[in-house]
Amino acid sequence: MGSSYRPYTYRYIEGPVLTSWLADRLLSADSRILNVSLDLGLSRCRATLVDGSVDLCGYATLPLSELREIKPGFIYKVLEGGRVFRVDYFDSSLNRYYKLKPVGEDKPPTLEINGVQMHRVIDTDPWRDAMAKVRELGSLKGRTVLDICTGLGYTASLEARYGASKVVTVEIDRNVLEIARLNPWSRGLGEQGIEVINGDILDLLPELKDGSFDRVLHDPPRINVAGELYSRELYREIYRILKPGGVLFHYTGEPSKHGNVSYIKGIKNRLLASGFKRVVWSDRAKGFVAFK
């Protein structure tokens, strides 16, 4: 492939993850030893309170005064050497503010860019949201999957977990991939069988051969943010690289929240005009399932 093909080596950065919920539990503890999660609910361990500090299960020891600085609505990572890093920052070159945002105690977080959350969190959580999307692809055992807009990597991780033989996931924003390195729920991106690409899907698709993939999951930002990812030209390329009998799931969000149902109708019409023989709305996953 050409210059748009830039493999990204994902490596998770180890270290305890802190939220205000966890900090409050430790600060108000009646006992010296507490059963806690330092990876947002993925595992449990024992933290020990001793002489005004807390031993975080052997990973690091912090003074309780640092826990009092933990603010609600943010996620903090304890890095090597005991430095506490708040996982949010502003990229002035892109004019974007990134934030790994907690949605509940011991739950997978979402990514927020300029105040817009990248997952559904009402009556669900980001991981279940991703599961709903991936399930619309049908059986993935032995299938090849193109995963567009990696984000925190939840859908790509699940595609591999559900048996895909190969997952190629594409993310244009390197900042997003760097934040995923700090998120314990994104660790699946480092699994064998997942290839992460930092690049523009609009540049990459023309380089792919006809019928390269069995399944495509397309999870773009809102149309007012990335209208090019809702174009007929993109849909034609996705149709071309799908094998006969292939399936596309295209997340769109809920029509009522956009206040314009024609927005959804336009997407369906463009998918049909691009060659898909059948396009079906999934209320469970809030998007279209399109069949080649």
N, C-alpha and C positions, 0 to 999 in steps of 0.2 A: 504494500500500500504506500501511499504518498506521505507528504509532510503532516497531514492531519492525524496520522496514526501515531499517537504518543502514549505508549504504555505508562501507567502510573503504578509504582510499587507501593501497595498499601501495607503499612506496618502500624499496628496499634501501639499507642504509647501507654505503658502500664502506669498504674498509680491510683490511689483512692479517689473516689468522686464524692463530693460533698454538696448537700443542699441545705436550705434553712430548716427543713423538717428533721433531717438527721442532726444538725447542729443543736436544735432545740431539745431533742431527745437526750443528747449527751450532756447538755448544760443543766437539764432538770432531773438528771438521773438520781434515783435513791440508792442504787446499788453500785458497786465498784466495777462490775463486769456486765456488759450489755451485749446482746445478740443483735448485730447490725448488718446492713448490706452496704458495701463500699463500691458497688457497681450498678446501682439503680435497680436492685431487685434480682439480679441474675444469680447471686450466690450470697451466703451468709457467713459471718465470722464473729469472733469475740473481740470487742474493743474494751480496753482497760483504763480506768480513770485512776491516776496516781499524782498526788501532790501538785494540783493545779494544771495538770496536762492530761492528754489522752493518747494512749498507745493504740493506733489504728491497725489492730490485728498484725502487728509486726512490720507493717509497711513503712510507717512513719510515726513520729511522736510530735504532737502539736500542743502549744500552750492553749488553755481554754480561752484566753483573750482573743486568739485568732478566730475561734468559732463564733465569738460575739460579732465579728465583722462580716459574717456570712449573711447576705441579703436575700429576702424572698424573691422568687422569679428568676434566679440565676443558678447556673451550675458552676462548681469550682473543681479544679483538678489539682491534686497534690503531686507535684512533679519531683524528680530526683533531687535530693538535698533538702526536701521538706518545703520547697517554695509552693505557695498556694496561688494558682492562676485562675482567674475568672474567665470562663470560656465565652468571651464576646469581644469584638473589636471592630473598628471602623477602617475600611480601606478607602483612603482619600482618592486614589487613582480611579476607582470605580464608583465613588460616591455611594458606597454600600455599607450598611451596618449589619453585622452578622452576630447571631446569638444562639447558643445551644440552650434551649428553653425547657425547663422541667414542666411536666403536665400533671404530676402527682407523685407522691412518695413511692419509691421503688417501682417506677414505671419508665418505659422508654421515652426519651425526650423527643422534641421536635426541633427543627431548625427554623429560625426566624430571620428573614432578610428584609431590611427596611420596614420592620413591623408586620410583615406578612408571613404567616405560618405555612410551612410546607406540607403539613399533614392535617388530616381531620382529627379533631380532639373532642368534639361534642358527641356524647353517648358512645365514644370509642376511645382508642388511644392509637398512637402512631404505628405500633406493631400490628395491631388488629386491622388497622386501615390498610397497611401493606399486604396483609394476608388476604383481605377481601379482593384486592386488585389482582394478586397473583393467581388466585383460584379461578378467576375468569378465563385464564389461559388454558384450562383443562389439564389433562395429564401431561406432566413434564418429564416423565421417566425416559431417559435417553435422548431428549430433545435438545436442540440448540436454541438459545434465547438471546435476542438483542434487547437490552434494557436501556431505555433512553431517559436521560436525566437522573443520574445516580442518586443525588442528594446524600442522605446519610447511609445509603446502601441497604436499606431494609428489604426492598423488593428483590434486589439481586441476591442477597443472602438467602432469602426464602426460596427463590427459584432453584438455587443450588441444593438447598435442603430437600426440596421436593423432587429431586432426581434428575435435574437437567444435566446433560453430559458436558455442556459448555455454556457459560454465561459471559457475554461481552457487554459491559455496562459503560456508558459514555456520559461524562460530566464536563461541561465547558468551563466551570468556575473552579479553579484550583483551591481557592479559599474554602470552598465547601468540602473538598476532599481532605484538606488539612484539619478542619474541625472534626470530621468523621474519625480521624486518628485519635481523638481525645474522648470519643464516645464509646463506652463499653458495648452498647447495643449494635455498634457498627463493626465489631470484630470479625463478623462473617465475611467481610470483603477481602480478608486475607486468605480465605480458604482456597484449596486447590480447585481448579475448574472455573474460577472467576477471573476474568481479565478486565482490569479497570483502565479506561482510556480517558485522559484529560484532553479534550478536544471538542470541536464543534460538529455536532451530528450532521449539519447541513453540508459540511465538507467531507465527512467520512462516508456518508451513504453512497454517493456516486462511485466510490472506489470499491464498493462491495459487489460481488458477483450476483447475478440473478439466482434466486432460490437459495440464498446462503443460510437462511434461518427458518426454523419451524415455528417459532413464536416471537412476537415483539410486544414488549410492554412499554407504552409511551406515557410518561407521567410529567407533563410539562408544567411550568409556572402558569399563572393566569394569562389569558389571552391578551390583556392590556399591557402585560409585561413582556411577553414573548410571542407576538402575533405570528411570527414566521414559523413557529412550531405548530400552527394550526392551518397551514396553507395546503392547497391542493397539490402543489409541487412536492411538498414533503410526503404527503399521503401516497402519491404515485411512486415515490422512491421506496417507501415502506412496502407497498404492494409488490413492487418488482423484486425486492430481496427476500420476500417470503416464498417458501416452497408451496406448490399446489396443496390445498387443504390446510394451509397455515392459518394462524389466528393472531389477530392484533387486539390488545386491550388498550384503549385510549381514555385515560382519566380526563374528565372535563370539569368536575365539580357540579354542584346542584344548580339547576336553572333558576329556581326561585331566588337564590341568593344573588344572582346576577341581575335580577329584575328584567330579564329579557329572554324569553323562551326561544326567540328566533336565533339567538346565539347558538343554542343546542341544535336547532334544525339545520343551521348553516353547516355545522360540523358534519352532521349525518349526510347531508346532501353532497358535501365535498368528498367524503369517504366513498359514497356510492359512485360518484363521477370518476373516482380514481381507479375503479375496477372491482372493488369488493362486491361480492354477489349478495351478501346479507349483512346488515348492520343492526344490532340489537342493543337496546338500552338496558344497563344493569343498575337497578336502584340500589342494590346492596353495595356496589363498588363505586357508584356515581360516575359512570362513564359508558362508553360504547365498546361492545365486542363486535369485531368485524371479521368476516370469514372470506378467505380466498378460494 
